[in-house]
Amino acid sequence: MLNIYYGNMPEAIFNTTVYFKNAYEDAWITDPLAREIIYDVDKSTVLDSAVIDSPVMGKIAPTALSGGVKTLILIHNVPSEIFNASTCGDNCAKWLLKLATGKDITINLRHLMDFGDNAFDICILNTGQIVHNMKELVPIAGMYV
Amino acid sequence: MRGTHRIIVQNKRIRYDFEINRNITVIRGDSATGKTALVDMIREHFENGDDSAVELNCDKECTVISGRTCGNVILQPC
């Protein structure tokens, strides 16, 4: 289940770019799921743990990945922390739902991310309500962001 | 802010060319669409000038205000 706390959350890690730069591990980059995410979101191919081939920027280090990808990789690999996922664009929403398949993940959002037209299960921690689509989500989350 | 301002920012691989004409313009979009790259290039040009290998053309000075020092900045009308 994807659990979302909307609004200011002091215990969440706000600057995921800085956290990633100082905490990432090589294995996180070559992980099959990370490769999929990097290819889908950044349109880039992981060559090895230190080099990613970007169609725009050429050969880049993991620290040059997009903020959204770094946040997704952190959420996947550091389950003990709550990350600010407002660093992710809407193209990361489906990955947040996938990461929460079969396990509980908690994120902090400070904006209304669009989770798309398909049904989903999201627990809005501010009220404890579980929502199943954007029509249910927006009126509740909108009270906090 | 008064008037319309065209901003061109480019390096060897990426070129941005756009106009702004409001006091506040919000640039938003999906992840990996170049938002951070634009800000980084403007910052690098402001701090290093032509030595940054970033070309920036605008009739007004462009800089980046970010992080905890944001609250200490007083903006003058241009």
Backbone of each chain as ProteinMPNN parsed JSONL, in Angstrom:
{"seq_chain_A": "MLNIYYGNMPEAIFNTTVYFKNAYEDAWITDPLAREIIYDVDKSTVLDSAVIDSPVMGKIAPTALSGGVKTLILIHNVPSEIFNASTCGDNCAKWLLKLATGKDITINLRHLMDFGDNAFDICILNTGQIVHNMKELVPIAGMYV", "coords_chain_A": {"N_chain_A": [[0.86, -1.198, 0.0], [0.514, 2.192, -0.814], [1.312, 4.825, 1.176], [0.545, 8.121, 1.933], [1.59, 11.164, 3.222], [0.35, 14.309, 3.239], [1.513, 17.619, 2.817], [3.449, 19.771, 5.052], [6.111, 18.043, 6.56], [8.17, 17.479, 8.95], [9.831, 15.32, 9.603], [10.344, 14.055, 7.237], [12.67, 13.442, 4.567], [13.728, 16.111, 2.848], [15.391, 17.185, 0.767], [16.094, 15.302, -1.649], [17.971, 15.018, -3.64], [20.433, 15.827, -2.56], [20.66, 13.976, -0.48], [20.74, 11.57, -1.914], [23.132, 11.899, -3.371], [25.032, 11.666, -1.379], [24.564, 9.19, -0.292], [24.068, 7.06, -2.058], [24.42, 3.712, -3.35], [26.47, 1.561, -5.362], [25.207, -0.809, -6.189], [22.554, -0.147, -6.206], [22.094, 1.117, -8.591], [22.514, -0.695, -10.641], [20.589, -2.503, -10.179], [17.83, -4.45, -11.344], [15.209, -3.284, -11.318], [15.787, -0.594, -10.959], [17.121, -0.088, -13.329], [15.014, -0.314, -15.132], [13.389, 1.835, -14.299], [15.084, 4.022, -14.736], [15.358, 3.868, -17.482], [12.736, 4.253, -18.337], [11.895, 6.754, -17.199], [14.06, 8.613, -17.4], [14.852, 8.063, -19.916], [17.226, 6.762, -20.371], [20.132, 4.604, -20.422], [21.495, 2.193, -18.299], [24.866, 1.595, -18.086], [26.945, 0.712, -16.458], [27.57, 0.532, -12.891], [28.514, 3.068, -12.476], [28.129, 4.589, -14.709], [25.839, 6.032, -16.877], [24.032, 6.102, -19.877], [22.882, 8.848, -21.387], [20.486, 10.229, -23.611], [20.455, 12.928, -23.93], [22.43, 14.185, -22.371], [24.677, 12.67, -22.694], [27.267, 10.455, -21.54], [26.764, 9.897, -18.218], [27.14, 10.355, -14.655], [25.681, 8.601, -11.818], [24.791, 10.619, -10.103], [23.848, 12.55, -11.766], [21.43, 11.829, -12.677], [17.848, 12.309, -13.058], [15.966, 14.228, -10.638], [13.603, 13.022, -9.884], [13.993, 10.288, -10.526], [16.126, 9.693, -8.816], [14.824, 9.979, -6.367], [12.908, 7.925, -6.501], [14.617, 5.697, -6.535], [15.768, 5.947, -4.025], [13.509, 5.614, -2.367], [12.958, 2.961, -2.91], [15.223, 1.67, -1.903], [15.826, 2.559, 0.676], [13.973, 1.912, 2.949], [13.532, 2.657, 5.538], [13.359, 5.367, 5.766], [11.41, 8.346, 5.217], [10.649, 9.955, 2.29], [10.591, 13.081, 0.515], [8.48, 13.189, -2.018], [7.664, 15.069, -3.756], [9.553, 15.915, -5.399], [9.313, 14.459, -7.585], [8.033, 14.126, -10.876], [4.813, 13.818, -12.568], [5.195, 11.65, -14.19], [6.453, 9.813, -12.668], [4.605, 8.753, -11.016], [3.319, 6.264, -11.528], [5.377, 4.546, -10.938], [5.721, 4.906, -8.223], [3.393, 3.71, -7.298], [3.894, 1.116, -8.166], [6.183, 0.468, -6.698], [5.028, 0.207, -4.246], [3.662, -2.114, -4.336], [2.663, -4.976, -2.771], [3.975, -4.289, -0.458], [4.347, -1.937, 2.287], [4.722, 1.455, 1.75], [5.777, 4.665, 2.64], [5.386, 8.025, 1.794], [6.09, 11.571, 1.457], [4.164, 14.197, 0.276], [3.911, 17.376, -1.22], [2.335, 18.475, -3.052], [-0.326, 18.089, -5.479], [-0.035, 15.218, -6.863], [-0.582, 13.532, -9.927], [-2.068, 10.519, -10.125], [-3.107, 9.147, -12.199], [-5.511, 7.446, -14.41], [-6.231, 4.858, -13.81], [-7.495, 2.5, -11.362], [-6.454, 2.616, -7.932], [-4.861, 1.935, -4.738], [-4.496, 4.005, -2.161], [-3.392, 5.239, 0.892], [-4.281, 8.003, 2.654], [-2.517, 9.538, 4.943], [-3.01, 11.726, 6.539], [-5.681, 11.73, 7.224], [-6.307, 9.111, 7.45], [-7.832, 7.866, 5.579], [-8.58, 5.607, 2.907], [-8.1, 5.819, -0.515], [-9.244, 5.382, -3.926], [-9.132, 6.39, -6.437], [-8.472, 9.348, -8.456], [-10.556, 11.116, -8.199], [-11.539, 10.624, -5.699], [-9.28, 11.137, -4.216], [-8.381, 13.844, -4.591], [-10.18, 15.813, -3.284], [-9.639, 15.334, -0.599], [-6.801, 15.345, -0.234], [-6.343, 17.867, -1.191], [-6.958, 19.55, 0.869], [-4.71, 19.824, 2.3], [-2.526, 20.661, 0.867]], "CA_chain_A": [[0.0, 0.0, 0.0], [1.212, 3.482, -0.823], [0.828, 5.737, 2.2], [1.007, 9.474, 1.621], [1.298, 12.26, 4.137], [0.353, 15.55, 2.467], [1.836, 18.852, 3.537], [4.733, 19.844, 5.725], [6.397, 16.857, 7.372], [9.563, 17.72, 9.345], [10.64, 14.093, 9.665], [10.657, 13.576, 5.894], [13.89, 13.969, 3.961], [13.219, 17.051, 1.851], [16.279, 17.341, -0.386], [16.482, 13.938, -2.024], [19.167, 15.077, -4.472], [21.598, 15.849, -1.679], [20.714, 12.686, 0.234], [21.184, 10.554, -2.878], [24.546, 12.122, -3.694], [25.881, 11.246, -0.268], [24.201, 7.889, 0.28], [23.752, 5.975, -2.973], [25.36, 2.59, -3.479], [26.59, 1.098, -6.754], [24.236, -1.874, -6.487], [21.221, 0.452, -6.416], [22.007, 1.591, -9.973], [22.46, -1.843, -11.547], [19.405, -3.298, -9.823], [16.944, -4.516, -12.522], [14.105, -2.325, -11.24], [16.366, 0.736, -11.192], [17.387, 0.025, -14.775], [13.716, -0.059, -15.773], [12.954, 3.182, -13.95], [15.979, 4.975, -15.406], [15.053, 3.835, -18.911], [11.398, 4.793, -18.565], [11.749, 8.166, -16.802], [15.146, 9.436, -17.94], [15.147, 7.605, -21.287], [18.668, 6.506, -20.34], [20.505, 3.194, -20.259], [22.577, 1.964, -17.337], [25.972, 0.83, -18.665], [27.422, 0.028, -15.253], [27.139, 1.229, -11.674], [29.012, 4.445, -12.439], [27.925, 5.264, -15.993], [24.527, 5.901, -17.516], [24.054, 6.733, -21.189], [21.714, 9.718, -21.552], [20.39, 10.734, -24.985], [20.598, 14.391, -23.93], [23.652, 14.655, -21.699], [25.807, 11.772, -22.943], [27.591, 9.521, -20.456], [26.629, 10.641, -16.963], [27.242, 9.621, -13.392], [24.378, 8.475, -11.17], [24.371, 11.873, -9.473], [23.237, 13.423, -12.773], [20.075, 11.357, -12.983], [16.828, 13.287, -12.692], [15.577, 14.218, -9.235], [12.539, 12.041, -9.699], [14.582, 8.942, -10.52], [16.883, 9.526, -7.56], [13.866, 9.798, -5.276], [12.355, 6.574, -6.624], [15.655, 4.74, -6.128], [15.881, 6.053, -2.563], [12.315, 4.999, -1.764], [13.1, 1.512, -3.091], [16.37, 1.111, -1.201], [15.944, 3.03, 2.056], [12.594, 1.877, 3.45], [13.44, 3.198, 6.895], [13.18, 6.816, 5.706], [10.294, 8.912, 4.442], [11.224, 10.925, 1.365], [9.749, 14.066, -0.145], [8.3, 12.754, -3.4], [7.286, 16.192, -4.625], [10.648, 16.071, -6.343], [8.972, 13.604, -8.721], [6.968, 14.556, -11.767], [3.7, 12.871, -12.698], [5.67, 10.437, -14.879], [6.957, 8.894, -11.644], [3.493, 8.291, -10.191], [3.075, 4.824, -11.7], [6.459, 3.825, -10.27], [5.422, 4.927, -6.785], [2.384, 2.677, -7.062], [4.542, -0.198, -8.372], [7.082, 0.216, -5.564], [4.208, -0.101, -3.083], [2.964, -3.378, -4.554], [3.1, -6.047, -1.878], [4.603, -3.792, 0.771], [3.928, -0.597, 2.69], [5.693, 2.534, 1.526], [5.255, 5.967, 3.056], [6.058, 9.181, 1.186], [5.558, 12.89, 1.762], [3.887, 14.992, -0.913], [3.516, 18.759, -0.953], [1.517, 18.932, -4.161], [-1.263, 17.059, -5.93], [0.504, 14.38, -7.932], [-1.628, 12.85, -10.678], [-1.805, 9.088, -10.154], [-3.624, 8.558, -13.418], [-6.921, 7.081, -14.558], [-6.502, 3.5, -13.317], [-7.793, 2.408, -9.933], [-5.298, 2.368, -7.082], [-5.107, 1.983, -3.3], [-3.583, 4.938, -1.496], [-3.861, 5.658, 2.213], [-3.905, 9.377, 2.981], [-2.216, 9.434, 6.369], [-3.538, 12.888, 7.264], [-7.015, 11.417, 7.74], [-6.435, 7.661, 7.566], [-8.747, 7.348, 4.567], [-8.007, 4.932, 1.736], [-8.749, 6.288, -1.736], [-9.054, 4.432, -5.006], [-8.98, 7.109, -7.702], [-8.156, 10.77, -8.256], [-11.782, 11.814, -7.801], [-11.63, 10.496, -4.23], [-8.058, 11.655, -3.605], [-8.177, 15.3, -4.673], [-10.847, 16.632, -2.267], [-9.027, 15.129, 0.717], [-5.414, 15.835, -0.274], [-6.363, 19.298, -1.482], [-7.096, 20.303, 2.111], [-3.417, 19.876, 2.994], [-1.462, 21.218, 0.014]], "C_chain_A": [[0.887, 1.237, 0.0], [0.547, 4.39, 0.197], [1.406, 7.119, 1.93], [0.606, 10.41, 2.749], [1.429, 13.542, 3.336], [0.683, 16.748, 3.357], [3.195, 18.782, 4.206], [4.936, 18.656, 6.659], [7.869, 16.943, 7.776], [10.433, 16.466, 9.328], [10.957, 13.51, 8.291], [11.961, 14.192, 5.399], [13.493, 14.799, 2.751], [14.071, 17.076, 0.585], [16.833, 15.973, -0.785], [17.722, 13.922, -2.919], [20.426, 15.04, -3.615], [21.743, 14.509, -0.957], [21.244, 11.597, -0.692], [22.67, 10.678, -3.149], [25.456, 11.54, -2.617], [25.624, 9.831, 0.227], [24.09, 6.748, -0.725], [24.852, 4.928, -3.022], [25.33, 2.101, -4.917], [25.493, 0.098, -7.119], [22.842, -1.316, -6.744], [21.024, 0.795, -7.893], [21.843, 0.41, -10.938], [21.314, -2.796, -11.222], [18.426, -3.307, -11.002], [15.801, -3.501, -12.498], [14.616, -0.908, -11.497], [16.639, 0.951, -12.679], [16.103, 0.359, -15.532], [13.265, 1.375, -15.55], [13.785, 4.219, -14.707], [15.669, 5.019, -16.895], [13.718, 4.506, -19.192], [11.331, 6.304, -18.306], [12.806, 9.05, -17.471], [15.511, 9.075, -19.374], [16.635, 7.269, -21.435], [18.936, 5.045, -20.026], [21.662, 3.073, -19.285], [23.641, 1.098, -18.007], [26.698, 0.056, -17.567], [27.1, 0.918, -14.066], [27.551, 2.692, -11.649], [28.705, 5.219, -13.707], [26.533, 4.956, -16.541], [24.585, 6.663, -18.834], [22.757, 7.527, -21.389], [21.664, 10.251, -22.972], [20.597, 12.242, -25.058], [21.977, 14.813, -23.432], [24.859, 13.754, -21.943], [26.027, 10.825, -21.772], [27.596, 10.31, -19.136], [26.83, 9.724, -15.767], [25.857, 9.514, -12.766], [23.888, 9.77, -10.54], [23.723, 12.834, -10.473], [21.879, 12.905, -13.248], [19.06, 12.408, -12.559], [16.474, 13.16, -11.212], [14.512, 13.173, -8.956], [13.071, 10.62, -9.633], [15.355, 8.701, -9.24], [15.93, 9.267, -6.397], [13.271, 8.4, -5.321], [13.365, 5.529, -6.152], [15.835, 4.775, -4.614], [14.701, 5.381, -1.872], [12.43, 3.483, -1.805], [14.161, 0.92, -2.164], [16.524, 1.525, 0.261], [14.553, 3.076, 2.677], [12.432, 2.468, 4.839], [13.216, 4.702, 6.905], [11.934, 7.185, 4.9], [10.871, 10.026, 3.577], [10.155, 11.856, 0.794], [9.64, 13.682, -1.618], [7.747, 13.86, -4.293], [8.429, 16.59, -5.541], [10.393, 15.242, -7.595], [7.885, 14.252, -9.565], [5.88, 13.495, -11.848], [4.13, 11.583, -13.406], [6.305, 9.439, -13.921], [5.831, 8.257, -10.839], [3.272, 6.783, -10.302], [4.155, 4.005, -11.009], [6.269, 3.824, -8.753], [4.401, 3.845, -6.457], [3.001, 1.287, -7.205], [5.445, -0.529, -7.187], [6.294, -0.218, -4.337], [3.43, -1.402, -3.252], [3.525, -4.432, -3.608], [3.822, -5.576, -0.636], [4.082, -2.395, 1.074], [5.054, 0.4, 2.451], [5.031, 3.824, 1.96], [6.07, 7.07, 2.407], [5.388, 10.464, 1.67], [5.321, 13.61, 0.437], [3.428, 16.386, -0.504], [2.771, 19.362, -2.138], [0.608, 17.778, -4.575], [-0.667, 16.334, -7.128], [-0.655, 13.65, -8.603], [-1.277, 11.368, -10.788], [-2.523, 8.38, -11.299], [-5.072, 8.115, -13.331], [-7.245, 5.688, -14.024], [-6.756, 3.506, -11.818], [-6.519, 2.105, -9.15], [-5.756, 2.327, -5.615], [-4.059, 2.892, -2.681], [-4.196, 5.305, -0.16], [-3.353, 7.08, 2.461], [-3.754, 9.445, 4.484], [-2.784, 10.593, 7.182], [-4.891, 12.576, 7.917], [-7.215, 9.926, 7.975], [-7.345, 7.045, 6.518], [-7.973, 6.669, 3.432], [-8.811, 5.355, 0.512], [-8.365, 5.391, -2.9], [-8.937, 5.07, -6.379], [-8.778, 8.591, -7.409], [-9.381, 11.557, -7.788], [-11.967, 11.749, -6.284], [-10.456, 11.198, -3.562], [-8.028, 13.173, -3.507], [-8.895, 16.094, -3.571], [-10.222, 16.493, -0.881], [-7.625, 15.735, 0.726], [-5.36, 17.342, -0.466], [-6.521, 20.155, -0.239], [-5.73, 20.55, 2.769], [-2.284, 20.454, 2.153], [-1.976, 22.418, -0.752]], "O_chain_A": [[1.88, 1.309, 0.724], [-0.642, 4.687, 0.093], [2.61, 7.268, 1.725], [-0.549, 10.446, 3.174], [2.501, 13.836, 2.808], [0.2, 16.867, 4.483], [3.983, 17.867, 3.965], [4.054, 18.307, 7.443], [8.735, 16.518, 7.011], [11.634, 16.542, 9.069], [11.751, 12.575, 8.185], [12.31, 15.315, 5.763], [12.99, 14.273, 1.758], [13.55, 16.998, -0.527], [17.893, 15.55, -0.322], [18.446, 12.927, -2.956], [21.369, 14.307, -3.914], [22.848, 13.978, -0.848], [22.094, 10.798, -0.3], [23.39, 9.68, -3.158], [26.517, 10.99, -2.913], [26.367, 9.32, 1.064], [24.024, 5.586, -0.324], [26.027, 5.203, -2.776], [24.314, 2.206, -5.604], [24.926, 0.149, -8.21], [22.037, -1.948, -7.428], [19.898, 0.763, -8.388], [21.119, 0.507, -11.929], [21.104, -3.785, -11.925], [18.211, -2.258, -11.61], [15.459, -2.924, -13.53], [13.957, -0.118, -12.173], [16.414, 2.037, -13.213], [16.095, 1.189, -16.44], [12.818, 2.05, -16.477], [13.242, 5.18, -15.252], [15.712, 6.086, -17.507], [13.581, 5.242, -20.169], [10.768, 7.046, -19.111], [12.489, 10.098, -18.033], [16.378, 9.707, -19.977], [17.223, 7.471, -22.498], [18.102, 4.344, -19.453], [22.678, 3.755, -19.418], [23.347, -0.013, -18.448], [27.022, -1.12, -17.737], [26.433, 1.942, -14.215], [26.996, 3.476, -10.88], [28.998, 6.413, -13.772], [26.117, 3.802, -16.65], [25.138, 7.761, -18.89], [21.679, 6.951, -21.538], [22.688, 10.685, -23.498], [20.882, 12.778, -26.129], [22.61, 15.696, -24.011], [25.951, 14.04, -21.452], [25.076, 10.439, -21.092], [28.35, 11.27, -18.978], [26.708, 8.503, -15.857], [24.951, 10.258, -13.142], [22.681, 9.991, -10.454], [23.114, 13.826, -10.07], [21.26, 13.497, -14.132], [19.386, 13.304, -11.78], [16.663, 12.103, -10.61], [14.525, 12.52, -7.913], [12.65, 9.835, -8.783], [15.256, 7.63, -8.642], [16.206, 8.426, -5.541], [13.142, 7.753, -4.282], [13.003, 4.586, -5.449], [16.036, 3.732, -3.992], [14.885, 4.656, -0.894], [12.049, 2.799, -0.855], [14.013, -0.208, -1.693], [17.28, 0.897, 1.002], [14.012, 4.158, 2.907], [11.313, 2.748, 5.27], [12.911, 5.265, 7.957], [11.48, 6.439, 4.032], [11.514, 10.942, 4.091], [8.996, 11.481, 0.618], [10.599, 13.833, -2.375], [7.402, 13.617, -5.45], [8.289, 17.496, -6.362], [11.16, 15.308, -8.555], [6.943, 14.848, -9.043], [6.005, 12.414, -11.272], [3.496, 10.542, -13.236], [6.658, 8.332, -14.327], [6.067, 7.329, -10.066], [3.062, 6.105, -9.296], [3.892, 2.895, -10.545], [6.616, 2.854, -8.08], [4.532, 3.145, -5.453], [2.665, 0.379, -6.445], [5.474, -1.669, -6.723], [6.82, -0.93, -3.481], [2.621, -1.752, -2.392], [4.717, -4.739, -3.641], [4.247, -6.402, 0.172], [3.458, -1.753, 0.23], [6.186, 0.205, 2.895], [3.854, 4.049, 1.678], [7.3, 7.056, 2.461], [4.282, 10.448, 2.211], [6.197, 13.624, -0.428], [2.655, 16.547, 0.44], [2.593, 20.577, -2.23], [0.745, 16.652, -4.096], [-0.785, 16.789, -8.265], [-1.592, 13.207, -7.938], [-0.312, 11.0, -11.459], [-2.541, 7.151, -11.359], [-5.765, 8.359, -12.344], [-8.414, 5.369, -13.807], [-6.297, 4.393, -11.098], [-5.621, 1.425, -9.645], [-6.903, 2.649, -5.305], [-2.87, 2.574, -2.684], [-5.377, 5.643, -0.083], [-2.147, 7.325, 2.474], [-4.742, 9.414, 5.218], [-3.014, 10.455, 8.384], [-5.209, 13.074, 8.997], [-8.179, 9.52, 8.624], [-7.608, 5.843, 6.552], [-6.88, 7.092, 3.053], [-10.038, 5.265, 0.498], [-7.326, 4.731, -2.885], [-8.675, 4.386, -7.369], [-8.898, 9.033, -6.267], [-9.252, 12.547, -7.067], [-12.478, 12.682, -5.665], [-10.599, 11.781, -2.487], [-7.689, 13.725, -2.46], [-8.278, 16.974, -2.971], [-10.27, 17.427, -0.08], [-7.301, 16.546, 1.594], [-4.453, 18.011, 0.028], [-6.251, 21.355, -0.276], [-5.608, 21.376, 3.674], [-1.198, 20.709, 2.672], [-1.231, 23.024, -1.522]]}, "seq_chain_B": "MRGTHRIIVQNKRIRYDFEINRNITVIRGDSATGKTALVDMIREHFENGDDSAVELNCDKECTVISGRTCGNVILQPC", "coords_chain_B": {"N_chain_B": [[8.178, 42.998, -12.443], [8.841, 44.373, -15.638], [7.629, 44.314, -18.958], [8.644, 42.122, -21.702], [10.929, 39.463, -21.652], [13.481, 37.862, -23.322], [15.153, 34.809, -22.957], [18.07, 33.064, -23.513], [19.757, 30.148, -23.043], [22.526, 28.112, -23.221], [24.604, 25.213, -23.715], [27.11, 22.983, -24.902], [25.488, 20.857, -25.458], [22.792, 21.311, -24.846], [20.07, 23.516, -25.404], [18.215, 26.27, -24.363], [15.489, 28.357, -25.062], [13.464, 30.899, -24.465], [10.698, 33.025, -23.525], [9.808, 35.324, -20.954], [7.237, 37.059, -19.222], [5.95, 37.778, -16.918], [5.616, 38.638, -13.436], [6.058, 36.428, -11.84], [6.975, 33.372, -13.068], [6.178, 30.056, -13.425], [7.917, 27.135, -13.933], [7.12, 24.046, -14.912], [6.91, 20.418, -15.008], [7.272, 17.003, -16.181], [9.5, 14.628, -14.596], [12.948, 14.663, -15.508], [12.901, 16.407, -17.678], [14.425, 18.622, -17.973], [14.351, 20.768, -16.183], [15.914, 21.171, -13.816], [18.413, 21.156, -14.974], [18.375, 23.516, -16.441], [18.306, 25.478, -14.397], [20.731, 24.89, -13.126], [22.569, 25.528, -15.147], [22.18, 28.283, -15.429], [22.999, 29.143, -12.903], [25.696, 28.311, -12.956], [26.685, 29.918, -15.016], [26.286, 32.444, -13.914], [28.062, 32.379, -11.768], [30.545, 31.839, -12.923], [30.776, 33.065, -15.362], [31.771, 33.422, -18.783], [33.642, 31.451, -18.581], [32.358, 29.236, -17.774], [31.505, 27.841, -19.921], [28.934, 28.001, -20.58], [26.524, 29.644, -22.449], [24.766, 32.601, -22.106], [22.11, 34.605, -22.893], [20.438, 37.515, -22.337], [18.53, 40.432, -21.71], [18.527, 41.24, -19.172], [20.145, 40.688, -15.991], [20.67, 37.332, -14.978], [20.163, 35.146, -12.325], [20.445, 32.671, -9.704], [18.498, 31.926, -6.935], [18.494, 30.09, -4.09], [17.787, 27.503, -1.656], [18.59, 27.822, 1.855], [19.291, 30.472, 2.015], [17.424, 31.946, 0.776], [15.565, 33.441, 2.203], [16.93, 35.704, 2.911], [17.15, 37.433, 0.867], [16.513, 40.41, -0.908], [14.455, 41.481, -3.373], [14.825, 43.625, -6.133], [12.818, 45.739, -8.206], [12.789, 45.285, -11.743]], "CA_chain_B": [[8.939, 42.942, -13.694], [8.135, 45.039, -16.728], [7.981, 43.939, -20.324], [8.928, 40.732, -22.061], [12.374, 39.217, -21.688], [13.863, 36.591, -23.947], [16.317, 34.215, -22.301], [18.686, 31.945, -24.236], [20.805, 29.511, -22.228], [22.952, 26.923, -23.947], [25.965, 24.691, -23.667], [27.391, 22.232, -26.129], [24.498, 19.797, -25.688], [21.397, 21.689, -24.576], [19.762, 24.927, -25.63], [16.902, 26.743, -23.933], [15.183, 29.659, -25.676], [12.1, 31.161, -24.07], [10.396, 34.392, -23.091], [8.967, 35.469, -19.77], [6.669, 38.411, -19.156], [5.17, 37.938, -15.697], [6.454, 38.763, -12.244], [6.447, 35.082, -11.45], [6.709, 32.329, -14.057], [6.458, 28.738, -12.871], [8.287, 26.135, -14.937], [6.804, 22.746, -14.333], [6.897, 19.352, -15.994], [7.676, 15.668, -15.746], [10.913, 14.409, -14.259], [13.895, 14.463, -16.621], [12.58, 17.266, -18.822], [15.405, 19.698, -18.08], [14.107, 21.901, -15.279], [17.091, 21.369, -12.965], [19.543, 21.467, -15.864], [18.278, 24.945, -16.761], [18.715, 26.23, -13.213], [22.17, 24.664, -12.918], [23.328, 26.276, -16.161], [22.119, 29.71, -15.09], [23.863, 29.336, -11.74], [27.092, 28.164, -13.383], [27.064, 31.101, -15.782], [26.348, 33.591, -13.004], [29.241, 32.28, -10.905], [31.793, 31.662, -13.669], [30.772, 33.802, -16.619], [32.058, 32.639, -19.985], [34.48, 30.293, -18.209], [31.486, 28.094, -17.49], [31.124, 27.225, -21.206], [27.5, 28.215, -20.767], [26.213, 30.927, -23.085], [23.485, 33.096, -21.624], [21.75, 35.879, -23.505], [19.22, 38.113, -21.808], [18.782, 41.851, -21.485], [18.622, 41.421, -17.724], [21.015, 39.713, -15.335], [19.98, 36.132, -14.504], [20.862, 34.468, -11.252], [19.653, 31.64, -9.026], [18.38, 32.066, -5.487], [17.974, 28.793, -3.657], [18.2, 27.012, -0.351], [18.258, 28.528, 3.081], [19.569, 31.903, 1.926], [16.312, 32.592, 0.076], [14.873, 34.393, 3.061], [17.746, 36.892, 3.138], [17.274, 38.173, -0.384], [15.504, 41.42, -1.203], [14.436, 41.639, -4.819], [14.527, 44.962, -6.637], [12.094, 45.672, -9.474], [13.637, 45.513, -12.921]], "C_chain_B": [[8.136, 43.615, -14.8], [8.58, 44.462, -18.064], [8.206, 42.452, -20.495], [10.441, 40.551, -22.176], [12.639, 37.846, -22.286], [15.135, 36.09, -23.284], [16.799, 33.042, -23.159], [19.83, 31.426, -23.373], [21.238, 28.261, -22.972], [24.37, 26.514, -23.583], [26.126, 23.828, -24.911], [26.27, 21.244, -26.464], [23.048, 20.265, -25.624], [21.211, 23.171, -24.857], [18.348, 25.21, -25.149], [16.69, 28.122, -24.559], [13.721, 29.942, -25.355], [11.938, 32.612, -23.643], [9.581, 34.348, -21.807], [8.441, 36.896, -19.725], [5.784, 38.607, -17.934], [6.128, 38.092, -14.521], [6.933, 37.406, -11.756], [6.039, 34.127, -12.563], [7.086, 30.999, -13.427], [6.768, 27.783, -14.014], [8.035, 24.769, -14.314], [6.791, 21.695, -15.415], [7.312, 18.04, -15.382], [9.141, 15.669, -15.325], [11.703, 14.199, -15.539], [13.532, 15.258, -17.859], [13.444, 18.523, -18.857], [15.226, 20.869, -17.141], [15.355, 22.207, -14.439], [18.304, 21.743, -13.803], [19.55, 22.951, -16.212], [18.783, 25.786, -15.589], [20.219, 26.092, -12.981], [22.995, 25.474, -13.905], [23.321, 27.771, -15.86], [23.031, 30.008, -13.899], [25.333, 29.294, -12.144], [27.549, 29.374, -14.182], [27.197, 32.31, -14.875], [27.645, 33.574, -12.201], [30.55, 32.283, -11.682], [31.86, 32.433, -14.983], [31.033, 32.89, -17.806], [32.926, 31.422, -19.692], [33.649, 29.056, -17.916], [31.192, 27.28, -18.739], [29.611, 27.21, -21.391], [27.335, 29.585, -21.412], [24.855, 31.37, -22.592], [23.239, 34.46, -22.231], [20.418, 36.341, -22.96], [19.517, 39.576, -21.561], [18.842, 42.196, -19.999], [19.563, 40.364, -17.152], [20.173, 38.556, -14.812], [20.807, 35.476, -13.413], [19.926, 33.443, -10.631], [19.662, 31.925, -7.534], [17.779, 30.766, -4.98], [18.419, 28.491, -2.242], [17.843, 27.941, 0.783], [18.527, 30.019, 3.018], [18.442, 32.653, 1.239], [15.695, 33.697, 0.912], [15.635, 35.681, 3.26], [17.819, 37.812, 1.927], [16.149, 39.184, -0.519], [15.568, 41.675, -2.703], [14.067, 43.069, -5.193], [13.767, 44.834, -7.948], [13.027, 45.949, -10.644], [12.776, 45.894, -14.123]], "O_chain_B": [[6.92, 43.452, -14.893], [9.757, 44.164, -18.269], [7.995, 41.648, -19.587], [11.136, 41.399, -22.736], [12.113, 36.827, -21.839], [16.079, 36.852, -23.076], [16.025, 32.143, -23.487], [20.748, 32.167, -23.02], [20.398, 27.431, -23.321], [25.207, 27.333, -23.202], [25.351, 23.945, -25.861], [26.12, 20.841, -27.618], [22.176, 19.685, -26.271], [22.095, 23.981, -24.577], [17.406, 24.489, -25.479], [17.601, 28.95, -24.583], [12.831, 29.297, -25.909], [12.916, 33.328, -23.43], [8.768, 33.446, -21.603], [9.125, 37.83, -20.143], [4.95, 39.513, -17.918], [7.299, 37.724, -14.604], [8.073, 37.258, -11.316], [4.872, 34.088, -12.953], [8.208, 30.839, -12.945], [5.979, 27.641, -14.948], [8.658, 24.393, -13.321], [6.676, 22.014, -16.598], [7.662, 17.973, -14.204], [9.906, 16.576, -15.65], [11.206, 13.64, -16.517], [13.822, 14.831, -18.976], [13.216, 19.401, -19.689], [15.904, 21.884, -17.299], [15.796, 23.354, -14.362], [19.128, 22.557, -13.383], [20.612, 23.572, -16.27], [19.592, 26.696, -15.772], [20.896, 27.073, -12.674], [24.018, 26.048, -13.531], [24.339, 28.445, -16.018], [23.749, 31.009, -13.894], [26.122, 30.141, -11.725], [28.691, 29.811, -14.037], [28.113, 33.116, -15.041], [28.257, 34.618, -11.976], [31.576, 32.694, -11.141], [32.9, 32.447, -15.641], [30.585, 31.744, -17.84], [32.943, 30.467, -20.469], [34.185, 27.951, -17.821], [30.689, 26.16, -18.647], [29.08, 26.5, -22.245], [27.935, 30.565, -20.971], [23.892, 30.605, -22.65], [24.062, 35.366, -22.1], [19.402, 35.66, -23.096], [20.651, 39.927, -21.234], [19.172, 43.323, -19.628], [19.757, 39.298, -17.736], [19.091, 38.769, -14.266], [22.012, 35.276, -13.569], [18.752, 33.362, -10.994], [20.72, 32.141, -6.943], [16.683, 30.382, -5.388], [19.313, 29.141, -1.701], [16.915, 28.744, 0.685], [18.048, 30.766, 3.871], [18.497, 33.877, 1.128], [15.344, 34.759, 0.396], [15.064, 36.665, 3.729], [18.478, 38.85, 1.968], [14.983, 38.87, -0.279], [16.616, 42.043, -3.234], [13.127, 43.647, -4.647], [14.034, 43.919, -8.728], [13.947, 46.759, -10.535], [13.303, 46.126, -15.211]]}, "name": "protein", "num_of_chains": 2, "seq": "MLNIYYGNMPEAIFNTTVYFKNAYEDAWITDPLAREIIYDVDKSTVLDSAVIDSPVMGKIAPTALSGGVKTLILIHNVPSEIFNASTCGDNCAKWLLKLATGKDITINLRHLMDFGDNAFDICILNTGQIVHNMKELVPIAGMYVMRGTHRIIVQNKRIRYDFEINRNITVIRGDSATGKTALVDMIREHFENGDDSAVELNCDKECTVISGRTCGNVILQPC"}
